[in-house]
Amino acid sequence: MALVGRRDGRNFGYGRQLSYAGPQALKDMFGGGHYGTVKAHCDRWQAFVKWCRSEQGPGINDARQIDRKVLANYAAYLRDVVGCCDLAVSTAQNRLSSVNRTLAALRGDQCVKLPSLSKALGMQRTGIRHSAPQGQDREQVKQIVDALCSRHLSRAAAIVLLARATGMRLREVILADLPRLISEANDLGRINIQGGTKGGRAGASAPRWITVDEHIRWALRFTQRASPAGSRNLIAPNERYLEVLQEFVRPARDILHAHNLNGFHELRAAYACERYEQITQHPAPINGGKCCQVDRNLDREARRRISNELGHGRIDVVAAYIGGRT
């Protein structure tokens, strides 16, 4: 238990500083697990705390003083930032969602929250990409891989290569069963993405086959060499997933940023754009392609196939990777 005071005390017993209390309450709520989720909520909570201490904020440092009016004012502030094009609608909604969740953890109830994030912001998130994904240029990817290897981050370099080649998520690459994938690539000419998938989509009930090309073969070979001894994936037998994130994924992000790549997820979008062009013979919409205007059925079929390859259940999600139907 992370409580340091009485539940009716400052910050509901979680300490004197709002910035400290929120993360402690979240750790209690999630029982010390769900590291990625807790980290995301904590980062967004700190943005809220920073606003609270700013000239625009209420100047409070005690969660007991946070009421619906404070939350409404924060939503209005975020709405202004979005209006200045300094923040995406999705990011603003995520920040409000994390404030709701953290307050619930602090208070032990949900009496103070914003019930409708879209209404609070006065705008809806579109889920449609409006800028071309980074990492489409394979020369850029090669430079990133070389930079990571030069800093002895070969496992991070493997993630970059395999994510770009297959569209796999970060967790999927780290937990991928490499001997099985290599065997499938050699015997079948395609691989089935199963390990680390979201939403319980692993197994025979959710096949996710991807046709193998030379980029995938090379990425698999590289990743197998980067795999620790005695392991079938990128986690050593004596490591935990969290330790892997701390040891080489987190340090790699600075190198990615230095090479104009915002994160590993951009490589997933780059893969989707490449697949769209391979299927339709038109550039992805976000790259200026007009396939939807020329052949709407072909555009839909491409989105359906890419949705399956990325492990999504709906084709509308693909707009977040390749752009909308314009």
C-alpha positions in Angstrom: 0.0 0.0 0.0 1.5 3.4 -1.0 -0.6 5.5 1.4 1.6 7.7 3.5 -1.2 9.5 5.5 -4.9 9.2 6.4 -7.4 8.8 3.6 -9.1 12.0 4.6 -5.8 13.9 4.6 -3.9 15.8 1.8 -4.2 14.1 -1.6 -6.3 11.5 0.1 -3.4 10.2 2.0 -1.0 9.7 -0.9 1.5 12.5 0.0 1.9 16.2 0.0 2.6 16.7 -3.7 0.0 16.2 -6.4 2.7 15.0 -8.8 3.7 12.2 -6.4 0.3 11.3 -5.2 -1.2 10.4 -8.6 1.4 7.8 -9.6 1.3 6.2 -6.2 -2.5 5.9 -6.3 -2.3 4.4 -9.8 0.3 1.8 -8.7 -2.1 0.8 -5.9 -5.0 0.6 -8.3 -3.1 -1.7 -10.8 -1.4 -3.7 -8.1 2.1 -2.9 -9.3 1.4 -4.4 -12.7 0.4 -3.1 -16.1 3.5 -1.0 -16.3 2.8 0.5 -19.7 -0.7 1.5 -18.8 0.4 3.1 -15.5 3.3 4.9 -17.3 0.9 6.4 -19.8 -1.5 7.5 -17.2 1.3 9.0 -15.1 2.7 11.0 -18.0 -0.7 12.5 -18.8 -1.3 13.2 -15.1 1.9 15.1 -14.9 0.7 17.3 -17.8 -2.4 18.0 -15.7 -0.3 18.8 -12.6 1.8 21.2 -14.7 -1.3 23.0 -15.9 -2.6 23.2 -12.3 0.6 25.0 -11.3 0.6 27.3 -14.3 -0.8 30.8 -14.6 -3.8 29.4 -16.5 -4.4 26.7 -13.8 -6.1 26.9 -10.4 -2.8 26.8 -8.5 -3.7 23.8 -6.4 -1.6 21.0 -5.0 -4.2 18.9 -3.3 -6.5 16.4 -5.1 -9.2 17.1 -2.6 -9.6 20.6 -4.2 -10.2 19.1 -7.7 -13.9 19.3 -8.6 -15.8 19.2 -11.9 -15.2 22.9 -12.4 -11.4 22.4 -12.4 -11.8 19.5 -14.8 -14.0 21.6 -17.1 -11.4 24.4 -17.1 -8.7 21.9 -17.9 -10.8 20.6 -20.8 -11.3 24.2 -22.0 -7.5 24.8 -21.9 -6.9 21.6 -23.9 -9.5 22.7 -26.4 -7.6 25.9 -27.0 -4.3 24.1 -27.4 -6.0 21.8 -30.0 -7.4 24.8 -31.7 -3.9 26.2 -32.1 -2.9 22.9 -33.8 -0.4 22.2 -31.0 -2.1 19.1 -29.9 -4.1 16.3 -31.5 -7.7 15.7 -30.5 -6.9 12.1 -29.6 -4.0 13.3 -27.3 -6.3 15.7 -25.5 -9.0 13.0 -25.0 -6.3 10.7 -23.7 -5.1 13.3 -21.2 -8.7 13.8 -19.9 -9.2 10.1 -19.7 -6.1 9.6 -17.6 -7.1 12.5 -15.3 -10.4 10.7 -14.7 -8.7 7.4 -14.0 -6.1 8.9 -11.7 -8.7 10.9 -9.7 -10.7 7.7 -9.3 -7.6 6.0 -8.0 -6.9 8.8 -5.5 -10.4 9.3 -4.3 -11.5 5.6 -4.3 -14.7 6.6 -6.2 -15.8 8.1 -9.4 -17.8 11.1 -8.0 -15.6 13.7 -9.7 -15.0 13.1 -13.4 -15.8 14.3 -16.9 -18.5 11.8 -18.1 -18.1 12.7 -21.8 -14.7 13.6 -23.1 -15.8 14.6 -26.6 -18.5 16.9 -25.1 -16.0 18.4 -22.7 -13.6 19.2 -25.6 -16.4 20.1 -28.0 -14.8 17.9 -30.7 -14.5 14.3 -31.8 -11.4 12.4 -32.5 -11.4 11.2 -36.1 -9.0 8.3 -36.1 -7.8 9.4 -39.5 -4.1 10.0 -40.2 -3.3 13.5 -41.5 0.4 13.3 -42.1 2.5 10.7 -43.9 4.1 8.2 -41.6 7.8 8.4 -40.9 10.0 5.4 -41.6 8.7 4.7 -45.1 12.2 5.4 -46.5 14.2 2.2 -46.0 17.4 4.1 -46.2 16.3 6.0 -43.1 15.5 2.7 -41.4 18.9 1.4 -42.3 20.5 4.5 -40.7 18.5 4.0 -37.5 19.5 0.3 -37.4 23.2 1.2 -37.8 23.0 3.8 -35.1 21.3 1.4 -32.7 23.9 -1.3 -33.4 26.8 1.1 -32.9 25.4 1.7 -29.4 25.1 -2.0 -28.7 21.3 -1.9 -28.9 21.0 -4.8 -31.4 17.7 -6.0 -29.9 16.2 -2.5 -30.5 17.6 -2.6 -34.0 15.8 -5.9 -34.5 12.5 -4.4 -33.4 12.9 -1.6 -35.9 13.6 -4.1 -38.8 10.9 -6.5 -38.0 8.3 -3.8 -37.3 9.0 -2.2 -40.6 9.0 -5.4 -42.5 5.9 -7.0 -41.0 3.8 -4.2 -39.4 4.0 -5.9 -36.0 3.5 -4.0 -32.8 6.4 -3.4 -30.3 5.1 -6.1 -27.9 4.5 -8.6 -30.8 8.1 -8.2 -32.0 9.6 -8.7 -28.6 7.5 -11.8 -27.9 7.6 -13.3 -31.4 8.4 -17.0 -31.5 11.3 -16.7 -33.8 12.0 -20.4 -34.6 8.4 -20.9 -35.5 8.3 -17.8 -37.7 11.5 -18.8 -39.5 10.2 -22.3 -40.0 6.9 -21.0 -41.5 8.8 -18.5 -43.7 11.0 -21.3 -45.1 8.3 -24.0 -45.4 5.2 -22.0 -46.2 6.4 -18.6 -47.6 4.2 -16.8 -45.0 4.2 -16.3 -41.3 1.4 -16.2 -38.7 1.7 -13.4 -36.1 0.5 -14.7 -32.8 2.7 -13.8 -29.8 2.0 -10.6 -27.9 -1.1 -9.7 -29.9 -3.8 -7.4 -28.4 -7.3 -8.3 -27.2 -6.8 -12.1 -26.9 -6.5 -12.5 -30.7 -3.8 -15.2 -30.5 -4.3 -18.8 -31.6 -6.1 -20.6 -34.4 -9.2 -18.6 -33.9 -7.5 -15.4 -35.1 -5.0 -16.3 -37.9 -2.9 -13.4 -39.1 -0.9 -14.5 -42.1 1.6 -12.3 -43.8 3.3 -13.2 -47.1 7.1 -13.3 -46.7 9.4 -11.3 -48.9 13.2 -10.7 -48.7 12.8 -7.8 -46.2 11.0 -10.1 -43.8 13.5 -12.9 -44.3 16.4 -10.6 -43.5 14.6 -9.1 -40.5 13.9 -12.5 -39.1 17.5 -13.6 -39.5 18.8 -10.4 -37.9 16.3 -10.8 -35.0 17.3 -14.4 -34.4 20.9 -13.3 -34.1 20.0 -10.6 -31.7 17.9 -13.0 -29.6 19.6 -13.9 -26.2 21.1 -17.3 -25.8 18.5 -19.9 -24.8 15.5 -17.8 -25.8 13.0 -18.2 -28.6 12.3 -14.4 -28.6 14.0 -11.1 -27.6 13.7 -11.7 -23.9 16.5 -13.6 -22.1 15.4 -16.6 -20.0 16.2 -14.6 -16.8 14.5 -11.4 -17.9 11.1 -9.9 -17.6 9.2 -8.0 -20.3 9.4 -4.8 -18.1 13.2 -5.2 -17.8 13.5 -5.4 -21.6 11.6 -2.1 -22.0 13.9 -0.4 -19.5 17.1 -1.9 -20.8 17.0 -1.3 -24.5 13.6 0.0 -25.7 13.6 3.2 -23.7 17.2 4.2 -24.5 16.5 3.5 -28.2 13.7 6.1 -28.4 16.2 8.9 -28.2 18.1 7.5 -31.2 14.8 7.1 -33.1 13.9 10.7 -32.4 17.4 11.9 -33.5 16.7 10.2 -36.8 13.2 11.8 -37.2 11.2 8.8 -36.2 8.7 9.5 -33.4 8.4 5.9 -32.3 8.2 2.3 -33.2 4.5 2.6 -34.1 5.3 4.8 -37.1 6.9 1.8 -38.7 3.6 -0.1 -38.5 2.0 2.8 -40.4 4.9 2.8 -42.9 4.3 -1.0 -43.5 0.5 -0.3 -44.0 1.2 2.3 -46.6 3.6 0.0 -48.5 1.1 -2.8 -48.5 -1.6 -0.5 -49.8 0.5 0.4 -52.8 1.5 -3.2 -53.4 -2.2 -4.3 -53.4 -3.7 -1.4 -55.4 -0.8 -0.2 -57.4 -1.7 3.3 -56.1 0.1 5.2 -53.4 -1.6 5.2 -50.0 -4.1 8.1 -49.6 -1.9 9.8 -47.1 0.8 9.8 -49.8 -1.4 11.4 -52.3 -3.0 8.3 -53.9 -6.5 8.4 -55.4 -7.4 4.8 -55.6 -10.7 5.3 -53.7 -11.8 7.7 -56.5 -10.7 5.3 -59.2 -11.8 2.0 -57.8 -13.6 2.1 -54.5 -14.0 -1.7 -54.3 -10.2 -2.2 -54.7 -9.6 0.4 -52.0 -11.9 -1.4 -49.6 -10.3 -4.8 -50.4 -6.9 -3.3 -49.7 -8.1 -1.9 -46.4 -9.6 -5.3 -45.4 -6.4 -7.2 -46.1 -4.2 -4.6 -44.3 -6.6 -4.7 -41.3 -6.2 -8.5 -41.1 -2.4 -8.3 -41.4 -2.2 -5.6 -38.7 -4.4 -7.7 -36.4 -7.5 -5.4 -36.3 -11.1 -6.5 -36.6 -12.4 -3.5 -38.5 -11.2 -1.9 -41.7 -12.1 1.6 -40.6 -9.1 1.5 -38.2 -6.8 1.3 -41.2 -7.5 5.0 -41.8 -5.3 5.8 -38.8 -2.3 4.3 -40.8 -2.9 5.1 -44.4 -5.4 8.0 -44.4 -9.1 8.3 -45.1 -11.2 7.7 -48.2 -10.8 11.0 -50.1 
